[in-house]
Amino acid sequence: MNVRIINFAAASALSALVLGSPVKAAATQTVKLGLAAPMTGAQAQYGKDFESGVQLAIDDFNATKPTIDGKETKFVLEALDDQADPKTGTVVAQKLVDDGIKGMLGHFNSGVTIPASAIYSRAGIPQISTATAPAYTHQGFKTTFRMMTSDTQQGSVMGKYVVETLHAKRIAIIDDRTAYGQGLAEQFEAAVKASGGSLIDHEFTSDKAVDFRSILTEVKSKNPDFIYYAGADAQSAPLVKQARGLAIKALFASGEMSKTEDFIKIAGPSSEGVIVSLAGLPLDKMPGGAGFAKRYEAKFGGEPTTYAPYTYDGAMAMMQAMQKANSSDPAKYLPVLAKTDMKGVTSDHFAYDQYGDLRDAIITVYKCEDGKWVPQTVLGGK
């Protein structure tokens, strides 16, 4: 009788080992994060860069075997292509919400992020974006946060720099009328005037334009010594090349997206002397840049480019907020996310103000010298 009881107990224990413990299975969970960016088209390089930074953050965080609400937690990513198109972006946003994401990383473009943000706000889902347009975080939503500095921060410091440091006297602006370009141009213009500069012209194009000779001829007639373009490099690179072809000798500056090697390839020798501004520090100057670059290369087999360090920090801020709140419920971790102040790759104090804008607003100015972007100065900061 005793032998049979012992054998039954042994068999039960063996069965638990073979089949797995139901208690352990119940103590695990998967948390889905959403991502949207242009994965196809002219801006696909940015979308891939965006996704790479987020995926590395998820892998690094999962490796710590995080526990949330008493359960071992694994984060997974659902990444969709918004094609840098506002209409597509809202469709993508609704799909991600319907798919049960607990947090949103993206979108990339301001013009896509802003209309999509209303969908995440209605669903109560926190959203961290690379969008730089001031309007994004000033809609009255509690769910909007940034990974990078805003146009208010970037345009303001650049306008002052152009007047006070470069001593430009006759300044013209060209912007692409996107949410990004328009916002950047408006802040730059305001800073130029506040610094005592003279704005002699403000022309407009679009993010689909390829021929800028008409507006460049108009700008040339005003005899500028400095031209600021607010938009992406798909337009700024050929614009600079066409300007040189029209013998416009004014110094050119461009918004942050132009800090890419593609600009130099497209504009060729016309790139020489062009100035660009970029949020944050050069990778080798970032507090966590060296370690990030090493992990990135090990995973992806190449060097990180412009946006990956920022999207890494954004994803880390969201996952850490869930862990600190001990919940992946957006309503519970949102207040914790708003109080974020962490040591990240891009900053020792990755922290938000009351709007969801980054407090530590740093801008680096680069100049094209001998076919390379060379850092000139760092502006802003706390």
Secondary structure, DSSP 8 states (H G I E B T S, - for coil): -HHHHHHHHHHHHHHHHHH--HHHHHTEEEEEEEEEE--SSTTHHHHHHHHHHHHHHHHHHHTT--EETTEEEEEEEEEEE-TT-HHHHHHHHHHHHHTT-SEEEE-SSHHHHHHHHHHHHHHT--EEE----GGGG-SS-SSEEESS--HHHHHHHHHHHHHHTS---SEEEEE--SHHHHHHHHHHHHHHHHTT--EEEEEE--TT----HHHHHHHHTT--SEEEEES-HHHHHHHHHHHHHTT--SEEEE-GGG-SHHHHHHHGGGGTT-EEEEES--GGGSTTHHHHHHHHHHHHSS---SSHHHHHHHHHHHHHHHHHHT---HHHHHHHHHT-EE--SS-S-EEB-TTS-BSS-EEEEEEEETTEEEEEEEEE--
